[in-house]
Amino acid sequence: MKAQKLLHEMEEAEKKRLAEAAASHHGHHGHHGEAHHPNSHHHQIAERYREISSAIDDPQRVSTKEDDLHNNEYIQSVARCLQMMLRVDEYRFAFVTVDGISTLISILSSRVNFQVQYQLVFCLWVLTFNPLLAEKMNKFNVIPILADILSDCAKEKVTRIILAVFRNLIEKPEDSQVAKEHCIAMVQCKVMKQLTILEQRRFDDEDITGDVEFLTEKLQNSVQDLSSFDEYATEVKSARLEWSPVHKSAKFWRENAQRLNEKQYELLRILVHLLETSKDPLVLSVASYDIGEYVRHYPRGKHVIEQLGGKQLVMQLLAHEDPNVRYEALLAVQKLMVHNWEYLGKQLEKENEKAPQGSAPISGKA
């Protein structure tokens, strides 16, 4: 009943808007035949909605008609409908199943005006009121995208709604570990720096001040509890690899290499996926280095990387146009090969031990 009432209200609001548009059009142009009839205008609007809907469904089309799509009132109308519909839990799940979150993120990642930013982030905010969706949200890289917008935006209402999303991502998940991961992701995306800047500003909206205080406290606590492996895992999951201290720490790899096997090699799978899909030379360089260090510090690492398809991808990067990528790929390949030689050496030692006294020893060159 609630959903039907909401849809009825939406239909009535749209009819009223169309009637006002038609009356305004009639007042300006008078009677000029069927071209300006309200039904004709309604038909034009319906056609345009279909066109926009199709463009949103087809990412290829979004990119080719980006300016047309992002600079007109119709995408704002679509977003306005979503703002209303996603308040209903049933519609939230239906939206997610048609890859709705990815669509919102892809549009937010491009150049859109602040009004569209506000509306689409509002949609994300409404979604995060469902605890399950709040737990899954950052799998779509929501935190890095919103952190980027927060650092650039000058509009108070955009700032307010982003902070509200961040607060929900910490408060709503029932799994405290997920909330902790969200905090770490925000720290790595430099949200604390933005909070410090916002603390210096005066806002009329008390919600902003309250959210800034809440987030600052939570993120500071997460930093104190942060282990180097937590930091590393969150960075890998964000797909924004950089030369943070953990990568170059021999102690970190000695203590944590084997932990990359957890959750069915989740982190390794992400690293391999980045080698295959990323266009960023920095990400490719760091991912190659990490795979080399994993192999160097975990005895069965070479076999695991081969099973995941990582060895072939690293070898392909030997021909990459960026010299840093080529260098790190070469080091990783060397570590893969050295590991193999060490294994061969151990096998030869075992053979020598098993050989009968007086027989010729098996020799091998590492």
Backbone torsions as a table, in degrees:
resi	resn	phi	psi	omega
1	MET	NA	-42.1	-179.7
2	LYS	-61.8	-42.8	-179.6
3	ALA	-65.1	-42.1	179.9
4	GLN	-63.0	-41.3	179.3
5	LYS	-62.4	-41.9	179.5
6	LEU	-62.6	-45.1	179.0
7	LEU	-63.0	-39.8	179.1
8	HIS	-62.5	-43.6	178.6
9	GLU	-62.3	-39.7	178.9
10	MET	-64.3	-42.8	-180.0
11	GLU	-63.3	-43.8	-179.5
12	GLU	-63.8	-41.4	179.5
13	ALA	-63.7	-39.9	-179.7
14	GLU	-69.4	-40.3	177.3
15	LYS	-60.6	-43.3	-179.7
16	LYS	-62.4	-43.1	179.8
17	ARG	-63.2	-42.0	179.3
18	LEU	-65.6	-39.2	179.7
19	ALA	-64.9	-42.1	178.4
20	GLU	-65.0	-40.5	178.8
21	ALA	-63.6	-41.9	-179.7
22	ALA	-65.8	-41.6	-179.8
23	ALA	-64.0	-41.9	178.3
24	SER	-63.3	-42.7	179.4
25	HIS	-62.8	-42.1	-179.0
26	HIS	-64.9	-41.9	-178.7
27	GLY	-63.5	-34.3	-177.9
28	HIS	-79.1	-34.8	-169.3
29	HIS	-115.8	-9.3	-180.0
30	GLY	69.7	-162.1	-177.4
31	HIS	-90.6	113.0	177.2
32	HIS	-128.7	39.2	175.0
33	GLY	85.5	-168.3	-171.0
34	GLU	-67.0	-21.5	-177.2
35	ALA	-59.0	-26.1	-177.6
36	HIS	-111.1	13.3	177.2
37	HIS	-68.8	140.0	-179.4
38	PRO	-51.8	-37.8	179.8
39	ASN	-64.2	-39.0	178.3
40	SER	-64.6	-41.3	179.0
41	HIS	-64.5	-41.4	177.8
42	HIS	-60.1	-39.8	179.5
43	HIS	-64.1	-41.7	179.7
44	GLN	-63.3	-42.4	179.1
45	ILE	-62.9	-44.9	-179.9
46	ALA	-60.3	-41.8	178.9
47	GLU	-62.7	-41.4	-177.8
48	ARG	-67.8	-39.2	176.4
49	TYR	-58.8	-43.6	-179.7
50	ARG	-62.2	-39.6	-179.2
51	GLU	-64.6	-44.5	179.8
52	ILE	-66.8	-43.4	179.0
53	SER	-58.3	-42.9	179.1
54	SER	-63.9	-40.5	-179.1
55	ALA	-64.7	-38.6	179.6
56	ILE	-68.6	-37.5	179.5
57	ASP	-67.2	-29.9	-174.7
58	ASP	-107.5	100.4	-177.6
59	PRO	-56.9	-33.4	179.1
60	GLN	-60.4	-41.3	-177.9
61	ARG	-72.3	-33.2	177.2
62	VAL	-59.3	-43.4	-177.1
63	SER	-70.8	-34.6	-176.9
64	THR	-79.3	-26.9	-178.8
65	LYS	-116.6	34.3	-171.3
66	GLU	-59.0	-49.8	-177.3
67	ASP	-62.0	-43.5	-179.7
68	ASP	-62.1	-40.4	-175.3
69	LEU	-73.4	-43.1	-170.7
70	HIS	-84.4	-14.1	-175.3
71	ASN	-113.1	32.5	175.3
72	ASN	-132.9	166.3	-173.6
73	GLU	-74.1	-16.1	-172.0
74	TYR	-72.5	-36.4	177.6
75	ILE	-65.0	-31.5	176.1
76	GLN	-68.0	-34.7	177.0
77	SER	-66.5	-42.8	177.1
78	VAL	-60.8	-45.2	-179.6
79	ALA	-63.5	-38.0	179.5
80	ARG	-62.5	-40.5	176.4
81	CYS	-62.8	-42.8	179.6
82	LEU	-64.3	-38.1	178.7
83	GLN	-56.8	-36.7	179.9
84	MET	-79.8	-45.4	-174.3
85	MET	-66.5	-37.7	-173.3
86	LEU	-75.6	2.1	171.6
87	ARG	-76.8	-15.3	179.6
88	VAL	-95.9	122.4	-172.5
89	ASP	-57.4	-39.9	-179.4
90	GLU	-60.1	-40.4	179.7
91	TYR	-71.2	-29.9	178.9
92	ARG	-59.5	-47.6	-178.7
93	PHE	-68.2	-37.2	177.4
94	ALA	-62.0	-40.3	-179.9
95	PHE	-64.2	-43.1	-179.3
96	VAL	-66.2	-36.8	-177.4
97	THR	-68.4	-21.7	176.2
98	VAL	-97.9	23.6	175.6
99	ASP	65.3	35.5	-177.4
100	GLY	-64.9	-38.9	-177.7
101	ILE	-63.8	-42.3	178.3
102	SER	-60.2	-37.4	179.3
103	THR	-65.9	-44.7	177.7
104	LEU	-59.6	-44.4	-177.8
105	ILE	-65.7	-39.8	-179.4
106	SER	-63.6	-36.6	178.9
107	ILE	-73.1	-42.1	178.5
108	LEU	-64.1	-26.1	-179.8
109	SER	-74.4	-18.0	-179.5
110	SER	-97.1	-176.5	-176.5
111	ARG	-84.5	105.4	176.6
112	VAL	-128.8	156.2	-178.2
113	ASN	-73.3	167.5	-172.3
114	PHE	-64.9	-28.8	-179.9
115	GLN	-67.0	-43.3	177.0
116	VAL	-65.7	-41.1	176.2
117	GLN	-55.0	-49.0	-178.5
118	TYR	-59.7	-47.1	-175.6
119	GLN	-64.8	-42.7	-177.6
120	LEU	-72.4	-36.6	175.9
121	VAL	-68.2	-34.2	174.5
122	PHE	-58.2	-41.7	178.2
123	CYS	-60.4	-43.2	177.9
124	LEU	-63.1	-40.5	180.0
125	TRP	-60.1	-46.0	-180.0
126	VAL	-61.9	-40.2	179.2
127	LEU	-61.1	-35.7	-174.7
128	THR	-72.9	-5.0	175.6
129	PHE	-74.1	-15.0	172.8
130	ASN	-88.2	119.2	-175.1
131	PRO	-55.6	-39.4	-179.3
132	LEU	-65.7	-43.7	179.2
133	LEU	-68.1	-35.4	177.3
134	ALA	-62.3	-35.9	179.0
135	GLU	-68.9	-35.2	-174.7
136	LYS	-89.9	-12.1	-167.6
137	MET	-55.6	-44.3	-173.5
138	ASN	-75.6	-5.0	172.2
139	LYS	-64.8	-17.9	178.1
140	PHE	-96.0	12.7	179.4
141	ASN	63.1	34.9	-178.8
142	VAL	-64.5	-43.9	-174.8
143	ILE	-62.7	-48.7	178.1
144	PRO	-59.5	-41.0	-178.7
145	ILE	-65.2	-46.8	-179.2
146	LEU	-67.7	-33.8	177.1
147	ALA	-63.5	-39.6	177.5
148	ASP	-63.5	-44.6	-179.9
149	ILE	-63.9	-42.4	-179.4
150	LEU	-59.7	-38.3	-177.8
151	SER	-72.1	-21.4	-176.7
152	ASP	-104.3	-21.7	-168.8
153	CYS	-77.2	147.4	178.3
154	ALA	-113.4	-5.6	-176.1
155	LYS	-91.7	128.3	-176.0
156	GLU	-61.6	-38.1	-176.1
157	LYS	-70.0	-29.7	175.8
158	VAL	-70.2	-43.2	176.3
159	THR	-57.9	-46.2	-177.1
160	ARG	-60.2	-44.8	-174.7
161	ILE	-73.2	-32.8	176.9
162	ILE	-66.1	-44.6	177.9
163	LEU	-61.2	-36.7	179.0
164	ALA	-65.6	-38.6	176.1
165	VAL	-63.2	-47.2	-179.5
166	PHE	-58.8	-41.4	179.9
167	ARG	-63.3	-43.7	178.9
168	ASN	-63.3	-35.9	-179.7
169	LEU	-66.2	-19.8	176.2
170	ILE	-95.7	-40.2	-174.5
171	GLU	-81.2	-37.6	-169.0
172	LYS	-81.3	-35.7	-179.3
173	PRO	-59.0	136.3	178.3
174	GLU	-79.8	-22.2	178.1
175	ASP	-87.5	113.7	-176.8
176	SER	-64.3	-27.6	178.6
177	GLN	-65.9	-37.9	177.9
178	VAL	-65.6	-43.6	178.3
179	ALA	-59.5	-39.9	178.0
180	LYS	-63.6	-43.2	178.5
181	GLU	-62.5	-37.9	177.7
182	HIS	-64.3	-40.5	177.2
183	CYS	-60.4	-46.5	-178.8
184	ILE	-62.8	-40.5	179.0
185	ALA	-61.0	-39.8	178.6
186	MET	-66.1	-40.1	177.8
187	VAL	-60.7	-45.4	-177.6
188	GLN	-68.6	-25.2	178.9
189	CYS	-90.6	16.9	174.1
190	LYS	64.6	28.7	179.0
191	VAL	-68.2	-32.9	179.9
192	MET	-60.3	-37.7	177.8
193	LYS	-62.2	-42.5	178.9
194	GLN	-66.6	-37.0	178.4
195	LEU	-63.9	-39.1	177.9
196	THR	-61.4	-41.6	178.3
197	ILE	-65.1	-43.2	-178.3
198	LEU	-66.5	-30.7	178.3
199	GLU	-62.3	-26.7	-178.8
200	GLN	-81.3	-13.7	-177.9
201	ARG	-95.0	155.4	177.8
202	ARG	-103.8	128.5	-179.5
203	PHE	-119.1	140.1	175.2
204	ASP	-71.7	-30.1	-177.1
205	ASP	-81.9	115.2	-179.6
206	GLU	-66.6	-26.5	178.9
207	ASP	-60.1	-39.0	-179.8
208	ILE	-63.1	-48.3	-179.7
209	THR	-59.6	-44.4	179.6
210	GLY	-63.3	-42.0	-179.8
211	ASP	-68.4	-37.8	178.2
212	VAL	-62.1	-44.2	179.8
213	GLU	-64.6	-43.9	-179.9
214	PHE	-61.7	-49.2	-177.1
215	LEU	-66.2	-39.9	179.5
216	THR	-59.6	-45.5	179.9
217	GLU	-63.3	-46.6	-177.8
218	LYS	-64.7	-41.8	-177.5
219	LEU	-71.0	-37.7	177.2
220	GLN	-64.0	-40.6	177.3
221	ASN	-63.7	-39.4	-178.6
222	SER	-67.1	-34.3	178.6
223	VAL	-65.2	-39.7	-179.8
224	GLN	-65.8	-35.1	-178.6
225	ASP	-88.8	-1.1	-169.8
226	LEU	-73.5	123.5	171.6
227	SER	-90.2	160.4	-178.9
228	SER	-64.0	-32.6	179.6
229	PHE	-71.5	-38.6	174.8
230	ASP	-56.7	-46.0	-179.1
231	GLU	-60.9	-45.5	-179.1
232	TYR	-64.3	-46.9	-177.5
233	ALA	-60.9	-41.2	-179.4
234	THR	-67.1	-38.6	178.7
235	GLU	-63.4	-44.8	179.6
236	VAL	-62.0	-44.7	-179.1
237	LYS	-64.9	-27.0	178.7
238	SER	-75.4	-15.3	-178.2
239	ALA	66.0	13.7	179.3
240	ARG	-112.2	72.0	-177.1
241	LEU	-74.7	140.3	172.8
242	GLU	-147.1	173.2	-175.4
243	TRP	-81.6	61.1	174.7
244	SER	-71.6	158.9	-170.9
245	PRO	-54.6	-33.4	-175.4
246	VAL	-59.9	-33.0	-175.4
247	HIS	-62.8	-40.6	-174.4
248	LYS	-92.2	5.1	-177.8
249	SER	-88.3	114.1	178.3
250	ALA	-63.3	-36.5	179.5
251	LYS	-61.6	-42.0	179.9
252	PHE	-59.9	-46.8	-176.9
253	TRP	-70.0	-36.7	176.7
254	ARG	-60.4	-41.9	-174.8
255	GLU	-84.6	-24.8	-168.7
256	ASN	-123.0	-4.2	-177.1
257	ALA	-53.3	-43.5	-176.9
258	GLN	-67.4	-22.8	-179.9
259	ARG	-70.2	-15.6	176.0
260	LEU	-69.2	-9.5	176.8
261	ASN	-83.2	-11.0	-174.8
262	GLU	-65.8	156.3	178.1
263	LYS	52.4	47.5	178.6
264	GLN	56.0	48.3	176.0
265	TYR	61.8	36.5	-175.5
266	GLU	-54.4	-50.6	-176.8
267	LEU	-67.7	-39.1	177.9
268	LEU	-63.6	-39.7	178.6
269	ARG	-62.0	-38.0	178.0
270	ILE	-66.2	-44.0	179.0
271	LEU	-59.9	-44.2	179.2
272	VAL	-64.4	-40.8	178.4
273	HIS	-61.7	-39.3	178.6
274	LEU	-65.4	-39.1	176.7
275	LEU	-59.1	-33.7	-175.6
276	GLU	-83.2	-32.4	-169.3
277	THR	-113.8	-25.1	-173.2
278	SER	-72.2	145.1	175.2
279	LYS	-105.9	-2.9	-175.6
280	ASP	-86.2	118.0	-179.0
281	PRO	-58.1	-35.0	180.0
282	LEU	-64.9	-45.4	179.4
283	VAL	-62.2	-44.0	-179.9
284	LEU	-64.2	-38.9	-179.9
285	SER	-65.4	-47.9	-177.3
286	VAL	-67.7	-41.2	179.2
287	ALA	-62.0	-41.1	178.2
288	SER	-62.9	-44.8	-180.0
289	TYR	-60.6	-44.9	-177.5
290	ASP	-63.5	-40.6	179.0
291	ILE	-64.7	-39.1	176.4
292	GLY	-62.5	-42.0	179.9
293	GLU	-68.4	-37.3	176.8
294	TYR	-61.1	-46.2	-179.6
295	VAL	-63.8	-37.8	-176.9
296	ARG	-68.6	-32.3	-172.9
297	HIS	-105.8	-7.1	177.6
298	TYR	-120.1	119.2	-171.1
299	PRO	-54.1	-38.5	-178.4
300	ARG	-96.3	16.1	-175.0
301	GLY	-58.9	-41.8	-178.1
302	LYS	-59.6	-44.3	-179.4
303	HIS	-62.7	-43.3	-179.1
304	VAL	-62.7	-46.6	-178.6
305	ILE	-62.6	-39.6	177.3
306	GLU	-63.4	-42.3	179.6
307	GLN	-62.0	-35.1	-178.8
308	LEU	-84.8	-3.4	178.9
309	GLY	83.6	12.2	-176.2
310	GLY	-74.5	-34.2	-176.1
311	LYS	-61.9	-45.3	-179.6
312	GLN	-63.0	-39.9	-179.1
313	LEU	-67.1	-40.4	177.7
314	VAL	-63.0	-41.5	-179.2
315	MET	-65.8	-33.6	177.4
316	GLN	-64.5	-31.4	-178.6
317	LEU	-72.3	-9.9	175.2
318	LEU	-62.2	-20.3	179.6
319	ALA	-105.5	13.7	-178.5
320	HIS	-66.4	150.2	-176.8
321	GLU	-70.6	-25.1	-178.1
322	ASP	-85.7	127.1	-176.1
323	PRO	-64.5	-33.3	179.0
324	ASN	-66.8	-38.5	177.8
325	VAL	-65.3	-44.8	179.1
326	ARG	-59.7	-41.5	-177.8
327	TYR	-64.4	-48.8	-178.6
328	GLU	-67.4	-35.1	177.1
329	ALA	-65.1	-40.3	178.8
330	LEU	-63.0	-43.7	178.0
331	LEU	-61.7	-41.8	-179.4
332	ALA	-64.1	-41.8	178.8
333	VAL	-63.5	-40.7	178.2
334	GLN	-60.8	-41.9	179.2
335	LYS	-65.4	-37.7	176.1
336	LEU	-61.5	-42.4	-177.7
337	MET	-73.3	-42.0	-179.7
338	VAL	-61.3	-41.2	177.5
339	HIS	-57.6	-40.8	-179.3
340	ASN	-64.8	-42.0	179.8
341	TRP	-64.4	-41.5	179.5
342	GLU	-61.9	-40.5	178.8
343	TYR	-63.0	-44.8	179.7
344	LEU	-61.6	-41.5	179.8
345	GLY	-60.4	-42.6	179.5
346	LYS	-64.8	-39.1	178.8
347	GLN	-63.3	-40.3	180.0
348	LEU	-65.8	-38.2	178.4
349	GLU	-62.2	-41.0	179.0
350	LYS	-63.3	-41.2	179.6
351	GLU	-62.3	-41.3	179.4
352	ASN	-62.5	-39.5	179.9
353	GLU	-66.1	-35.8	-177.6
354	LYS	-77.4	-23.9	-175.0
355	ALA	-62.2	140.4	179.9
356	PRO	-63.7	152.2	177.9
357	GLN	-58.0	135.6	175.2
358	GLY	92.9	-16.6	178.5
359	SER	-80.6	158.8	-177.2
360	ALA	-68.4	130.7	179.3
361	PRO	-68.5	149.0	175.7
362	ILE	-84.1	126.6	-179.5
363	SER	-109.7	151.6	178.0
364	GLY	-151.0	150.5	-178.7
365	LYS	-107.4	124.7	179.1
366	ALA	-80.7	NA	NA
